[in-house]
Amino acid sequence: MVLSAMAETGRLDAREVARQWVDDFAVALDECGSGNLESVFSGDGWWRDFLAFTWDFRTWRGVPAMEQAVATRVGALKPNQFRLSDTPAVRVAEFEGRQNILAFLDF
């Protein structure tokens, strides 16, 4: 994965890591229901939905909660053409002692 290659060179490009993640996320959603969200979220990861999938502000923590929420919606919505938003900018932030890349998506 891109992150491994960048870590080996000592150069980490947050936007490139986020772009690769968006591509992997799109594939995981296409195959929703087969446990693929585990490939793009850590087990205790967070997903905050701002009116995109639920027409509401919702937050899910943990892959099982995410998969359950997405499975009930992705078939009807058929989201596609995922890309990184230009604003706000992709950034790195520390949360619970870990470095995280924060990014917004458009589709």
VENSULBEL-V261339 format. One line per field, one symbol per residue. ss: DSSP state (H for helix, E for strand, C for the rest). phi: phi as a letter, one per 30 degrees, with the letter a starting at -180 (. if undefined). A space follows every 10 residues. Layout:
ss->???
phi->???
This chain:
ss->CHHHHHHHHC CCCHHHHHHH HHHHHHHHHH CCCCCHHHHC CCCCCEEEEE CCCCCCEEEE ECHHHHHHHH HCCHHHHCCC CCEECCCCCC EEEEECCEEE EECCEEC
phi->.eeddddddi cccedddddd dddddddddd cejciddddb bdecdcbccc idcchacbbb bjeedddddd edbddddhda hdadddbddd bcbdbhibdb ccaccca
